[in-house]
Amino acid sequence: MNDVIETDVLIVGAGPIGLFAVFELGLLDIRAHLVDILPKAGGQCSELYPEKPIYDIPGFPIVTGQGLVENLEKQIEPFHPTFHFGEMVESLTPTCVDGGPRFKITTDNGKTFDVKSVMIAAGGGSFQPKRPPIAGIDAYEGKSVFYAVRKMEEYRGRDIVIVGGGDSALDWTLNLQPIAKRLTLVHRRDDFRAAPHSVNAMRELVGAGNMDLIIGQTSKLTGADGQLSSVTIKTNDGTEKEVACDRLIPFFGLTMKLGPVANWGLNLHENLVPVDTEKFETNVPGIFAVGDINHYPGKLKLILSGFHEAALAAQKVHRYVYPDKKLTFQYTTSSTSLQKKLGVA
């Protein structure tokens, strides 16, 4: 049985709003862990438009999505948050203690959290992998078909087929090739969206005979009881190739879904979570929603709006974490205690 992780707040989502929530909570001596289904921090900014310029962040005439994320990561370093990447929160169970809210939360990776408050900062919902249009693939999912790599050692000595042409497909091709029995990369065309240096490294491995590249599409899966034995690739010239495979990893992109949050007993409005505008708390005391996932009259889906929401939500979270402690508002520009927390005094 896994040990229960106790912390003050669990933040669901490690995009810009979730990251800034760490800062606001940290100023109030509130510890936070973050869970995100993506393999790194940044949410949509890092996953969908890392190089896209953003023009409406106060104080930054122009900043890229990735640049904003990196600045936020640096800003929260003094508070040492703990990240749990590649995981999705599955269940939430209220466990009221001493009259105050408390929650038991589990992830799809088997972790259990015991927290006093939850802050949902999941953007438009959780990123879910797009399933490739292959007949019968659901019978193999979670057994020999996976949409993310969580433990590399589970792929050692395997016949691996990776499908895709973006950064995720190429990064995992290069990482898994050294430990695979044989690795085959499949892409529908001989043109890749991934970083050029990754593509060049992949082509060098193919040229040296250390892996295979097939231009085409996966058309058939063969196996039994959820375990693959081979996949059939239909190439662009119409021929078919059968490739030994006991691990298939398709990278067909991501889609946004509200996910398990929909089953937490929260009021919903068109797949968004209604909140008040004083503290951005949901209908369940102790559960807050900030950023694009929430709804209230006049809501603007802007990053700067999410920053404001996280700051006010943190004030109410303090009451749950420290019910007997009076909160005195302070400015970082003049408060010595806050500056010490930030390591600048």
C-alpha positions in Angstrom: 0.0 0.0 0.0 1.3 3.4 -1.0 1.9 5.9 1.8 -0.6 8.8 2.0 0.9 12.1 1.0 -0.2 14.8 3.5 -0.1 18.5 2.4 -2.2 21.6 2.8 -3.4 22.0 -0.8 -3.5 19.9 -3.9 -3.5 21.9 -7.1 -5.0 20.1 -10.1 -3.2 21.5 -13.1 0.3 22.9 -13.4 -0.3 25.6 -16.1 0.4 29.3 -15.5 -2.5 29.7 -13.1 -1.6 26.6 -11.0 2.0 27.8 -10.8 1.0 31.3 -9.7 -1.3 29.8 -7.1 1.8 28.1 -5.6 3.3 31.6 -5.2 0.2 33.1 -3.5 -0.2 30.1 -1.2 3.5 30.1 -0.4 3.4 33.7 0.8 0.8 32.5 3.3 2.9 29.5 4.5 0.6 27.1 2.7 2.3 23.9 1.3 1.2 22.7 -2.1 1.5 19.7 -4.4 0.5 19.8 -8.0 -0.8 17.0 -10.2 -0.9 17.3 -14.0 -1.5 14.7 -16.7 1.2 16.3 -18.9 4.9 15.4 -18.5 6.0 18.9 -17.5 4.7 22.2 -16.2 3.1 24.9 -18.4 -0.3 23.4 -19.5 -1.5 24.8 -22.8 1.3 27.5 -22.9 4.0 24.8 -23.1 2.0 22.1 -24.9 0.1 24.0 -27.5 1.9 27.3 -28.1 5.3 27.5 -26.5 6.7 29.9 -29.1 3.5 31.9 -29.5 3.8 35.5 -28.3 1.4 36.7 -25.6 0.8 40.5 -25.4 -1.5 40.9 -22.5 0.5 39.9 -19.4 1.0 43.0 -17.2 4.6 44.2 -17.3 5.5 42.1 -20.3 4.9 43.9 -23.7 5.6 40.5 -25.3 6.4 37.1 -23.8 6.2 33.6 -25.3 4.1 30.9 -23.7 7.2 29.0 -22.6 8.9 32.1 -21.5 6.0 32.9 -19.2 6.1 29.4 -17.7 9.8 29.5 -17.1 9.5 32.9 -15.3 6.7 31.4 -13.1 8.8 28.4 -12.3 11.6 30.6 -11.2 9.2 32.8 -9.1 7.9 29.8 -7.1 11.3 28.2 -6.4 11.4 29.6 -2.8 8.4 27.6 -1.9 9.6 24.2 -3.2 6.4 22.8 -4.6 6.2 19.1 -5.4 5.0 18.1 -8.9 3.4 14.9 -9.9 3.5 14.8 -13.7 2.0 12.3 -16.0 -0.8 11.6 -13.6 -4.5 12.4 -13.5 -6.6 12.9 -10.3 -9.3 10.2 -10.4 -11.3 10.3 -7.2 -12.1 12.8 -4.5 -13.7 11.9 -1.2 -14.6 14.5 1.5 -13.3 13.4 4.9 -14.4 16.2 7.3 -12.0 16.6 10.3 -12.8 18.8 13.3 -15.5 20.6 11.5 -13.3 21.8 8.6 -13.1 20.4 5.1 -10.6 17.7 4.3 -10.3 15.5 1.2 -8.8 12.1 0.3 -7.7 12.2 -3.4 -6.3 9.4 -5.5 -4.6 9.5 -8.9 -4.5 7.0 -11.8 -0.9 6.2 -10.7 -2.0 4.9 -7.3 -1.0 7.9 -5.2 -3.2 9.1 -2.4 -3.3 12.6 -0.9 -4.8 13.9 2.3 -5.4 17.6 1.9 -7.3 20.5 3.6 -8.2 22.2 0.3 -8.2 21.6 -3.4 -7.6 24.2 -6.1 -8.7 23.2 -9.6 -6.5 25.0 -12.1 -7.0 22.6 -15.0 -7.6 25.1 -17.8 -10.4 23.8 -20.0 -10.1 20.4 -18.3 -7.5 17.7 -18.4 -5.5 16.9 -21.5 -6.6 13.5 -22.8 -4.7 11.6 -25.5 -6.4 11.2 -28.8 -7.1 7.5 -29.6 -5.9 6.4 -33.1 -8.7 5.0 -35.4 -7.6 1.4 -35.2 -10.3 -1.3 -34.7 -10.2 -3.1 -31.4 -7.5 -0.9 -29.8 -9.4 -0.5 -26.6 -8.9 -4.2 -25.8 -5.1 -3.5 -25.5 -5.1 -0.1 -23.8 -3.4 -0.2 -20.4 -1.8 -3.6 -21.1 0.2 -3.2 -24.3 -1.0 0.1 -25.7 0.0 3.2 -23.8 -0.4 6.9 -24.5 2.4 8.0 -22.1 5.6 6.5 -20.8 5.7 6.5 -17.0 8.4 4.0 -16.2 11.1 3.5 -18.9 12.2 0.2 -17.3 8.9 -1.4 -18.3 10.0 -1.0 -21.9 13.4 -2.6 -21.6 13.8 -5.5 -24.0 10.5 -4.9 -25.7 9.5 -4.7 -29.4 8.3 -1.1 -29.4 6.3 0.7 -32.0 5.9 4.4 -31.7 3.4 6.2 -33.9 3.6 10.0 -34.5 5.8 12.7 -35.9 5.8 15.4 -33.2 8.1 16.2 -30.3 6.7 13.6 -27.9 7.0 10.8 -30.5 10.6 11.7 -31.4 11.7 12.4 -27.8 10.5 8.9 -26.7 12.0 7.3 -29.8 15.4 8.6 -28.8 14.9 7.8 -25.1 13.6 4.2 -25.5 15.7 3.1 -28.5 18.8 2.3 -26.3 16.8 -0.1 -24.1 14.4 -1.6 -26.6 14.8 -5.0 -28.2 13.8 -3.3 -31.4 12.1 0.1 -32.0 10.0 1.1 -35.0 8.8 4.6 -35.6 5.7 5.0 -37.8 4.6 8.3 -39.3 2.1 9.0 -42.1 4.6 11.1 -44.1 8.4 11.6 -44.2 8.1 15.1 -42.7 8.2 15.7 -39.0 7.0 18.5 -36.7 9.5 17.7 -34.0 12.7 19.7 -33.3 15.2 19.3 -36.2 17.9 18.0 -33.9 15.6 15.2 -32.7 14.7 14.3 -36.3 18.4 14.3 -37.3 19.3 12.0 -34.4 16.5 9.6 -35.3 17.6 9.5 -38.9 21.2 8.7 -37.8 19.9 5.7 -35.8 17.9 4.5 -38.8 20.9 4.9 -41.1 23.1 2.9 -38.7 20.5 0.1 -38.6 19.7 0.6 -34.9 16.0 1.3 -35.4 13.3 1.3 -38.2 11.3 4.1 -39.7 8.2 3.2 -41.7 6.2 5.8 -43.6 2.6 4.7 -43.4 -0.3 4.1 -40.9 -1.1 1.4 -38.4 -4.0 -0.5 -39.8 -4.3 -3.7 -37.7 -3.4 -5.0 -34.2 -2.7 -8.7 -33.6 -2.6 -10.3 -30.1 -4.6 -12.0 -27.4 -5.9 -11.1 -23.9 -4.8 -7.5 -24.2 -1.2 -8.4 -25.2 0.0 -7.4 -28.6 2.2 -9.6 -30.7 2.4 -7.6 -33.9 1.0 -4.6 -35.7 0.3 -4.2 -39.4 1.5 -1.0 -41.1 -0.1 0.0 -44.4 2.6 2.0 -46.3 2.0 4.9 -48.6 2.5 2.7 -51.7 -0.3 0.4 -50.6 1.8 -2.5 -49.3 1.4 -3.9 -45.8 4.1 -4.8 -43.3 3.7 -6.8 -40.2 6.0 -5.7 -37.4 6.7 -7.5 -34.2 5.3 -5.4 -31.3 4.5 -6.0 -27.7 4.3 -2.3 -26.8 2.5 0.3 -29.0 2.8 4.0 -28.0 0.6 6.3 -30.2 1.2 10.0 -30.0 -1.8 11.4 -31.9 -2.1 14.7 -29.9 -4.3 15.7 -27.1 -7.8 16.8 -26.6 -9.4 18.7 -23.6 -12.0 17.0 -21.4 -13.4 17.9 -18.0 -12.5 14.3 -16.9 -13.0 12.9 -13.4 -13.7 16.4 -12.0 -17.2 16.0 -13.4 -17.8 13.3 -10.8 -16.8 15.3 -7.7 -20.2 16.5 -6.8 -19.5 20.0 -8.1 -22.2 22.2 -9.7 -21.4 22.4 -13.5 -22.3 25.0 -16.1 -21.6 23.8 -19.7 -18.6 21.8 -18.5 -17.3 24.6 -16.4 -17.3 25.0 -12.6 -19.3 27.8 -11.2 -17.7 29.8 -8.4 -18.3 33.0 -6.4 -16.3 36.1 -7.1 -15.2 36.8 -3.5 -13.0 33.7 -3.1 -13.6 31.6 -6.2 -14.9 28.7 -4.2 -17.2 26.1 -5.6 -20.4 24.8 -4.1 -18.2 22.4 -2.1 -16.4 24.2 0.8 -12.7 23.8 0.5 -12.7 23.2 -3.3 -11.7 26.2 -5.4 -11.6 26.6 -9.2 -9.4 29.2 -10.9 -8.5 30.0 -14.5 -10.4 28.9 -17.6 -12.1 26.0 -15.9 -14.4 28.2 -13.8 -17.5 30.2 -14.6 -19.1 33.4 -13.1 -20.9 36.4 -14.6 -18.5 38.6 -16.6 -15.8 35.9 -16.7 -12.9 36.7 -19.1 -10.7 33.7 -20.1 -7.4 35.6 -19.7 -4.3 34.5 -17.9 -4.2 37.7 -15.9 -7.8 37.0 -14.7 -6.6 33.6 -13.4 -3.8 35.3 -11.5 -6.3 37.5 -9.7 -8.6 34.5 -9.0 -5.7 32.5 -7.5 -4.7 35.4 -5.2 -8.2 35.7 -3.7 -8.7 32.0 -3.4 -5.5 31.7 -1.5 -6.9 34.1 1.2 -9.8 31.8 1.9 -7.6 28.6 1.7 -5.6 30.2 4.6 -8.8 30.0 6.8 -9.1 26.3 6.2 -5.4 25.6 6.7 -5.0 27.9 9.7 -8.5 28.2 11.2 -7.1 29.8 14.5 -4.6 32.1 12.9 -5.5 35.7 11.9 -4.4 36.7 8.4 -2.8 40.1 8.2 -2.5 41.4 4.7 1.0 42.4 3.7 2.8 43.8 0.6 5.9 42.1 -0.8 7.4 45.5 -1.3 7.4 46.4 2.4 7.0 43.2 4.4 10.3 41.9 5.7 8.7 38.5 6.6 7.5 38.1 3.0 10.8 39.1 1.6 12.5 36.5 3.8 10.2 33.8 2.4 11.2 34.9 -1.1 14.9 34.9 -0.2 15.5 38.5 -0.9 15.9 39.9 2.6 
